[in-house]
Amino acid sequence: MATTIDRLLRRLEWQVVRRLDGRLSGAYRTVWHGAGIDFADLREYTAEDDVRHIDWNVTARLDEPFVRKYTEDRDLTAWLVLDRSASMRFGVAPHGKDSVLTELAVCLARLLSTGGNRVGAILYDNHAHQVVPPRTGRVHTLRLAHELSKPAPRAAKQVTTDLGAMMRLAAMTARRRSLVFVISDLIGDRNWDRALAMLTYRHEVVVVRVVDPAELDLPDVGLVVVEDAETGEQVLVDTSDPLLRQRLADQVDAREADLARALNRAGVTAHRVATDEDLAKVLIEMVRRSRVRRR
């Protein structure tokens, strides 16, 4: 197994990480800044300054307004919140949603830790979760890849994923202000709006939604048995029925619009990644959108 994991990391380093070399650098070690700040100096207040940075003790002593200057950390702590629920097992490797989640998580961990940043992970399912403490370096990335290579636990009774609990767990685990990647298909209980807003209140949050093209556009393959991955419920459907296809398309459009509104209200940077997309192009687009959002 260790050899398999090492081969996976080497392949991703060659196919993805090397292609991104130089694309993620800037004034800081990664495009995503460190979020901690340290006091550096004092200077006289100007009209453009934020009044919240005024040092009132110094101002009172000198009878002139002074503001505090801060420096931002170049290092950061990143957390990968990884949805390992039943719906994420949709599709066949190497294009299944769980395969894409694994490769995306390993690439992000390797890219971030290369800059000296610490990366932790939360592997979540309703019935079990695992916390990988933040560390840096290639060995730590190998450990994360090894944990993700293990089959996700299967419960005797399947229920829809409690995404709100997953985000609350992330908020309780990441105590220091951090960069948080939530990688999920967002299929589950629609109860996560408040939990996501609480997470974004303290952290910079990037939501990466993994989708399979078949979930957005039902292929015309005749009569098939469709199973709900979350609950196990099965139903026989005629995928060639134009009325059924139109109803499903309308439901998909409504759900996509609802998700977009919820993510926008939470103030997160949101990305949708299809399982058949090139991972390097996906990461480049994520960086581009993050830079635009910062500006």
C-alpha positions as CSV (number, residue, x, y, z in Angstrom):
1,M,0.0,0.0,0.0
2,A,2.8,2.4,0.8
3,T,4.3,1.9,-2.6
4,T,0.9,2.6,-4.2
5,I,0.5,5.8,-2.2
6,D,4.0,7.0,-3.1
7,R,3.2,6.3,-6.8
8,L,0.0,8.3,-6.5
9,L,1.9,11.3,-5.0
10,R,4.7,11.1,-7.6
11,R,2.2,11.0,-10.4
12,L,0.3,14.0,-9.1
13,E,3.6,15.9,-8.5
14,W,4.6,15.2,-12.2
15,Q,1.2,15.7,-13.8
16,V,-0.2,18.6,-11.7
17,V,2.2,20.2,-9.3
18,R,5.0,20.7,-11.8
19,R,2.6,22.3,-14.3
20,L,1.6,24.7,-11.6
21,D,5.2,25.6,-10.7
22,G,5.5,29.4,-10.6
23,R,1.7,29.9,-11.1
24,L,0.9,30.0,-7.4
25,S,3.7,32.3,-6.2
26,G,3.4,36.0,-5.5
27,A,4.3,38.4,-2.7
28,Y,3.6,35.5,-0.3
29,R,4.5,31.9,-0.5
30,T,1.1,31.0,-1.9
31,V,-1.7,32.9,-3.5
32,W,-3.6,32.5,-0.2
33,H,-2.1,34.8,2.5
34,G,-1.5,34.0,6.0
35,A,-4.3,35.3,8.2
36,G,-2.5,36.1,11.4
37,I,-1.2,39.6,12.1
38,D,1.5,41.0,14.3
39,F,2.0,44.5,15.7
40,A,4.9,46.2,13.9
41,D,5.0,49.9,14.6
42,L,3.1,53.1,15.2
43,R,2.6,56.1,12.9
44,E,0.5,59.3,12.8
45,Y,-3.1,58.9,11.7
46,T,-4.1,59.9,8.2
47,A,-7.6,60.4,6.7
48,E,-7.3,57.1,4.8
49,D,-6.7,55.0,7.9
50,D,-9.2,52.7,9.5
51,V,-10.2,54.2,12.8
52,R,-10.3,50.7,14.3
53,H,-6.5,50.7,14.2
54,I,-6.0,53.9,16.3
55,D,-4.0,53.2,19.5
56,W,-6.0,55.2,22.0
57,N,-3.4,55.0,24.8
58,V,-0.7,56.5,22.7
59,T,-3.1,59.1,21.2
60,A,-4.1,60.2,24.7
61,R,-0.4,60.5,25.8
62,L,0.8,62.5,22.8
63,D,-2.4,64.4,22.1
64,E,-2.3,63.3,18.5
65,P,-3.9,60.3,16.8
66,F,-1.6,57.4,16.1
67,V,-2.4,54.1,14.4
68,R,-0.9,50.7,14.8
69,K,0.9,49.1,11.8
70,Y,0.7,45.4,11.4
71,T,2.6,42.8,9.4
72,E,0.7,39.8,8.0
73,D,2.0,36.2,8.5
74,R,3.6,34.7,5.4
75,D,2.8,31.2,6.7
76,L,-0.7,29.9,7.2
77,T,-2.5,26.9,8.5
78,A,-4.8,25.3,6.0
79,W,-7.6,22.8,6.7
80,L,-9.0,20.3,4.2
81,V,-12.6,19.4,5.2
82,L,-13.3,16.3,3.1
83,D,-16.8,14.8,2.6
84,R,-16.5,11.0,2.6
85,S,-20.2,10.3,2.6
86,A,-22.0,7.7,0.5
87,S,-22.9,10.1,-2.3
88,M,-19.2,10.9,-2.8
89,R,-18.6,7.2,-3.9
90,F,-20.6,7.9,-7.1
91,G,-18.7,7.1,-10.3
92,V,-15.9,4.7,-11.3
93,A,-12.2,5.3,-10.6
94,P,-10.3,7.3,-11.8
95,H,-13.2,9.6,-12.5
96,G,-15.3,8.8,-9.4
97,K,-16.1,11.7,-7.1
98,D,-14.1,10.1,-4.3
99,S,-11.1,9.7,-6.6
100,V,-11.2,13.4,-7.6
101,L,-11.5,14.4,-3.9
102,T,-8.4,12.4,-3.1
103,E,-6.3,13.8,-5.9
104,L,-7.5,17.3,-5.3
105,A,-6.8,17.1,-1.5
106,V,-3.3,15.6,-2.1
107,C,-2.4,18.3,-4.6
108,L,-3.6,21.1,-2.4
109,A,-1.7,19.6,0.6
110,R,1.5,19.3,-1.5
111,L,1.2,22.7,-3.0
112,L,0.5,24.4,0.4
113,S,3.1,22.5,2.4
114,T,5.8,23.2,-0.2
115,G,5.5,26.8,0.8
116,G,6.2,25.9,4.4
117,N,2.5,26.0,5.4
118,R,0.9,23.5,7.7
119,V,-2.0,21.5,6.4
120,G,-4.5,19.5,8.4
121,A,-7.5,17.5,7.3
122,I,-11.0,16.4,8.6
123,L,-12.3,13.2,7.0
124,Y,-16.0,13.3,7.6
125,D,-18.9,10.9,7.4
126,N,-22.1,10.8,9.5
127,H,-21.0,7.7,11.3
128,A,-17.3,8.4,11.7
129,H,-14.8,11.2,11.3
130,Q,-11.0,11.5,11.6
131,V,-8.9,14.6,12.2
132,V,-5.3,14.7,10.8
133,P,-3.4,17.4,12.8
134,P,-1.7,20.2,10.7
135,R,1.8,19.4,9.7
136,T,4.1,20.3,6.8
137,G,6.2,18.4,4.3
138,R,6.0,15.6,1.8
139,V,5.8,12.9,4.5
140,H,2.7,14.5,5.9
141,T,1.1,14.6,2.5
142,L,1.9,10.9,2.1
143,R,0.1,10.3,5.4
144,L,-3.0,12.2,4.2
145,A,-3.0,10.2,1.0
146,H,-2.7,7.0,2.9
147,E,-5.7,7.9,5.1
148,L,-7.8,8.8,2.0
149,S,-6.9,5.5,0.4
150,K,-8.7,3.6,3.1
151,P,-12.3,2.7,2.3
152,A,-14.8,5.0,3.9
153,P,-16.8,3.3,6.7
154,R,-20.2,1.9,5.6
155,A,-23.1,2.1,8.1
156,A,-25.8,-0.5,8.4
157,K,-28.4,2.2,8.2
158,Q,-27.9,4.9,5.6
159,V,-29.1,8.4,6.2
160,T,-28.5,11.7,4.4
161,T,-25.3,13.5,5.2
162,D,-25.4,16.1,8.0
163,L,-23.4,18.8,6.2
164,G,-24.1,21.3,9.0
165,A,-22.5,19.0,11.5
166,M,-19.4,18.6,9.2
167,M,-19.0,22.4,9.0
168,R,-19.5,22.8,12.8
169,L,-16.9,20.2,13.4
170,A,-14.5,22.2,11.1
171,A,-15.2,25.4,13.1
172,M,-14.5,23.7,16.4
173,T,-11.3,22.0,15.1
174,A,-9.7,25.0,13.4
175,R,-9.1,27.2,16.4
176,R,-6.5,29.5,14.8
177,R,-7.6,31.7,11.9
178,S,-7.0,29.5,8.9
179,L,-7.6,28.9,5.2
180,V,-10.4,26.2,5.0
181,F,-11.1,24.1,1.9
182,V,-14.5,22.4,2.1
183,I,-14.5,19.6,-0.6
184,S,-17.9,18.0,-1.0
185,D,-20.7,17.4,-3.4
186,L,-23.1,19.2,-1.0
187,I,-25.6,16.4,-1.2
188,G,-27.2,15.9,2.1
189,D,-29.4,17.7,4.6
190,R,-29.9,21.3,3.5
191,N,-29.1,22.6,7.0
192,W,-25.6,24.0,6.5
193,D,-26.2,27.7,5.8
194,R,-25.8,28.9,9.3
195,A,-22.8,26.6,10.0
196,L,-21.0,27.8,6.9
197,A,-21.6,31.4,7.8
198,M,-20.1,30.7,11.3
199,L,-17.1,29.1,9.6
200,T,-16.5,32.1,7.3
201,Y,-16.8,34.5,10.2
202,R,-13.4,33.4,11.5
203,H,-11.7,31.8,8.5
204,E,-11.1,32.2,4.8
205,V,-13.3,29.5,3.3
206,V,-13.1,28.0,-0.2
207,V,-15.9,25.6,-1.2
208,V,-15.0,23.1,-3.9
209,R,-18.1,21.2,-5.1
210,V,-17.3,17.9,-6.9
211,V,-20.0,16.8,-9.4
212,D,-20.3,14.0,-11.9
213,P,-21.7,15.1,-15.3
214,A,-24.3,12.4,-15.1
215,E,-25.8,14.2,-12.0
216,L,-26.3,17.4,-14.0
217,D,-27.5,15.8,-17.3
218,L,-29.2,12.4,-17.1
219,P,-27.9,10.2,-20.0
220,D,-30.5,8.6,-22.2
221,V,-30.0,4.9,-21.6
222,G,-33.5,3.5,-21.4
223,L,-34.9,1.8,-18.3
224,V,-32.5,1.8,-15.4
225,V,-32.7,1.3,-11.6
226,V,-31.5,4.5,-9.9
227,E,-30.4,4.3,-6.2
228,D,-30.1,7.2,-3.8
229,A,-26.5,6.8,-2.5
230,E,-27.4,8.6,0.7
231,T,-30.5,6.6,1.7
232,G,-30.3,3.4,-0.4
233,E,-33.8,4.0,-1.9
234,Q,-34.2,2.6,-5.4
235,V,-36.6,3.5,-8.2
236,L,-37.0,2.3,-11.8
237,V,-36.9,5.2,-14.3
238,D,-37.2,5.5,-18.0
239,T,-34.4,7.8,-19.0
240,S,-35.7,8.2,-22.5
241,D,-39.0,9.8,-21.3
242,P,-38.8,13.4,-22.5
243,L,-41.2,14.6,-19.7
244,L,-39.1,13.0,-17.0
245,R,-35.9,14.4,-18.5
246,Q,-37.3,17.9,-18.5
247,R,-38.6,17.6,-15.0
248,L,-35.2,16.4,-13.8
249,A,-33.4,19.2,-15.7
250,D,-35.7,21.8,-14.1
251,Q,-35.0,20.3,-10.6
252,V,-31.2,20.4,-11.3
253,D,-31.4,24.0,-12.4
254,A,-33.4,25.0,-9.3
255,R,-30.9,23.2,-7.0
256,E,-27.9,24.8,-8.7
257,A,-29.5,28.3,-8.4
258,D,-30.3,27.6,-4.7
259,L,-26.8,26.4,-3.9
260,A,-25.3,29.4,-5.7
261,R,-27.4,31.8,-3.7
262,A,-26.5,30.1,-0.4
263,L,-22.8,30.1,-1.1
264,N,-22.9,33.7,-2.2
265,R,-24.8,34.7,1.0
266,A,-22.1,33.0,3.1
267,G,-19.4,35.0,1.3
268,V,-17.3,32.1,0.3
269,T,-15.2,31.5,-2.8
270,A,-17.1,28.7,-4.5
271,H,-15.9,26.4,-7.3
272,R,-17.7,23.5,-9.1
273,V,-15.4,20.8,-10.4
274,A,-16.5,18.0,-12.7
275,T,-15.0,14.6,-12.4
276,D,-13.8,14.7,-16.1
277,E,-12.0,18.0,-15.8
278,D,-8.2,18.4,-15.9
279,L,-7.0,18.9,-12.3
280,A,-4.2,21.3,-13.2
281,K,-6.6,23.6,-15.1
282,V,-9.0,23.4,-12.2
283,L,-6.4,24.6,-9.7
284,I,-5.2,27.4,-12.0
285,E,-8.8,28.6,-12.3
286,M,-9.2,28.4,-8.5
287,V,-6.1,30.6,-8.1
288,R,-7.3,33.1,-10.7
289,R,-10.6,33.5,-9.1
290,S,-9.0,33.9,-5.6
291,R,-6.8,36.7,-6.9
292,V,-9.8,38.4,-8.5
293,R,-11.7,38.1,-5.3
294,R,-8.8,39.6,-3.3
295,R,-8.7,42.6,-5.7
